[in-house]
Amino acid sequence: MKRSEPTEAHQEESKRLLALWDIRKKLTQAEFGKAFNVGNQSYVWQCLHGKVILNLKTAMAFATHLRCPIYAFSTRLDDELAVYVNFDNEQRALIATEGLFSRRELDEP
């Protein structure tokens, strides 16, 4: 399957990310890729230069390393993360109000 090509909006995300990287990086691209389990130096370079579309996992790794919120470089991925967080919070509220099992209870045999 052919991967999607980055749009101009995706490339703008990468430009913002690269600007943050240049100011705040503490690791080399290779060290970062390995430490955060996102890929090799080539993949990190591609993310920083708009050659691939950033995904949420990679964005979270960059945000953690650069000590910035995801929205500092990608409102698209920040919105995607908010959907997951809201879903998780809604599920927790349902469990609490309905007296359903906790996650730990469900994992136990």
ROVO-134110 format. One line per field, with one value per residue (C-alpha): residue number from 1; chain; z, y, x. Coordinates in pm, 1 decimal. Layout:
N
num: [NUM,...] .
chaine: [A,...] .
zz: [Z,...] .
yy: [Y,...] .
xx: [X,...] .
//
This chain:
109
num: [1,2,3,4,5,6,7,8,9,10,11,12,13,14,15,16,17,18,19,20,21,22,23,24,25,26,27,28,29,30,31,32,33,34,35,36,37,38,39,40,41,42,43,44,45,46,47,48,49,50,51,52,53,54,55,56,57,58,59,60,61,62,63,64,65,66,67,68,69,70,71,72,73,74,75,76,77,78,79,80,81,82,83,84,85,86,87,88,89,90,91,92,93,94,95,96,97,98,99,100,101,102,103,104,105,106,107,108,109] .
chaine: [A,A,A,A,A,A,A,A,A,A,A,A,A,A,A,A,A,A,A,A,A,A,A,A,A,A,A,A,A,A,A,A,A,A,A,A,A,A,A,A,A,A,A,A,A,A,A,A,A,A,A,A,A,A,A,A,A,A,A,A,A,A,A,A,A,A,A,A,A,A,A,A,A,A,A,A,A,A,A,A,A,A,A,A,A,A,A,A,A,A,A,A,A,A,A,A,A,A,A,A,A,A,A,A,A,A,A,A,A] .
zz: [0.0,-94.0,195.0,187.1,79.5,326.2,244.8,281.2,627.4,732.4,608.4,812.2,1122.6,1048.0,1003.8,1347.6,1492.8,1335.1,1478.2,1827.1,1770.8,1676.9,1998.5,2253.5,2145.1,2395.8,2188.0,1835.8,1590.9,1621.9,2003.3,2009.8,1775.9,1986.0,2328.6,2239.5,2024.0,1724.1,1460.3,1328.4,1250.8,896.1,1015.1,1268.7,994.0,767.5,1046.1,1100.3,728.9,629.0,427.7,632.2,807.7,1183.3,1384.8,1743.3,1892.8,1731.0,1820.6,2184.6,2183.1,2032.8,2277.5,2571.4,2457.6,2364.1,2675.6,2487.7,2422.3,2099.9,1989.0,1972.6,1642.7,1552.5,1635.6,1423.9,1648.8,1963.2,1857.7,1792.0,2138.1,2294.4,2139.4,2306.1,2641.6,2637.9,2543.7,2828.4,3077.7,2965.0,3009.1,3358.3,3451.4,3323.8,3525.8,3838.9,3802.4,3688.2,3941.0,3665.9,3709.6,3734.9,3480.6,3739.6,3826.3,3461.6,3419.8,3714.5,3649.2] .
yy: [0.0,342.7,584.6,921.3,1216.3,1505.2,1804.3,2165.2,2165.8,1861.9,2030.9,2342.8,2121.4,1988.5,2340.1,2437.9,2114.3,2170.6,2523.5,2383.8,2101.9,2345.6,2544.7,2270.5,1940.4,1751.1,1438.6,1369.9,1249.8,893.0,906.1,1053.2,788.3,509.3,659.2,726.2,415.7,607.9,493.9,550.0,876.4,875.8,863.5,1141.8,1356.4,1287.2,1397.0,1717.5,1800.5,1721.7,1410.2,1193.2,1274.4,1299.2,1052.8,1087.5,851.9,1040.6,1379.0,1272.9,1168.0,1500.0,1697.8,1505.3,1548.4,1914.2,1986.3,2156.1,2087.5,1911.2,2213.0,2411.3,2234.8,2047.1,2153.8,1859.7,1603.8,1797.7,1770.5,1397.7,1350.1,1540.0,1291.7,1002.8,1180.8,1277.4,922.7,780.0,1031.4,951.2,579.8,635.7,844.2,573.0,309.2,524.0,612.1,271.2,79.1,-120.6,-301.7,-109.7,-172.1,-366.8,-589.8,-670.4,-770.0,-1007.5,-1373.1] .
xx: [0.0,131.8,169.6,-4.1,202.4,233.7,16.1,123.0,-41.8,163.2,479.1,393.7,368.5,714.9,854.6,724.3,861.1,1202.9,1217.9,1147.6,1396.9,1673.0,1615.5,1541.9,1694.5,1904.8,1974.7,2090.8,1826.2,1953.9,1958.6,1608.9,1468.9,1613.7,1534.8,1170.9,1127.2,998.7,1245.2,1591.7,1771.5,1637.5,1275.0,1334.9,1491.2,1191.3,953.8,1148.8,1159.1,800.1,876.8,637.3,311.0,354.6,149.2,31.9,291.4,577.3,426.6,398.8,763.8,875.7,660.7,804.7,1164.6,1122.9,914.5,637.0,269.7,179.3,-22.4,303.3,368.5,48.0,-304.7,-424.9,-257.6,-345.8,-712.2,-666.0,-517.4,-807.7,-1051.4,-868.2,-842.1,-1209.9,-1308.8,-1099.4,-1242.8,-1597.6,-1533.8,-1392.0,-1696.4,-1929.4,-1746.2,-1765.4,-2134.0,-2252.8,-2045.3,-1878.9,-1551.7,-1228.2,-956.8,-753.3,-1049.5,-1102.5,-737.3,-739.4,-837.4] .
//
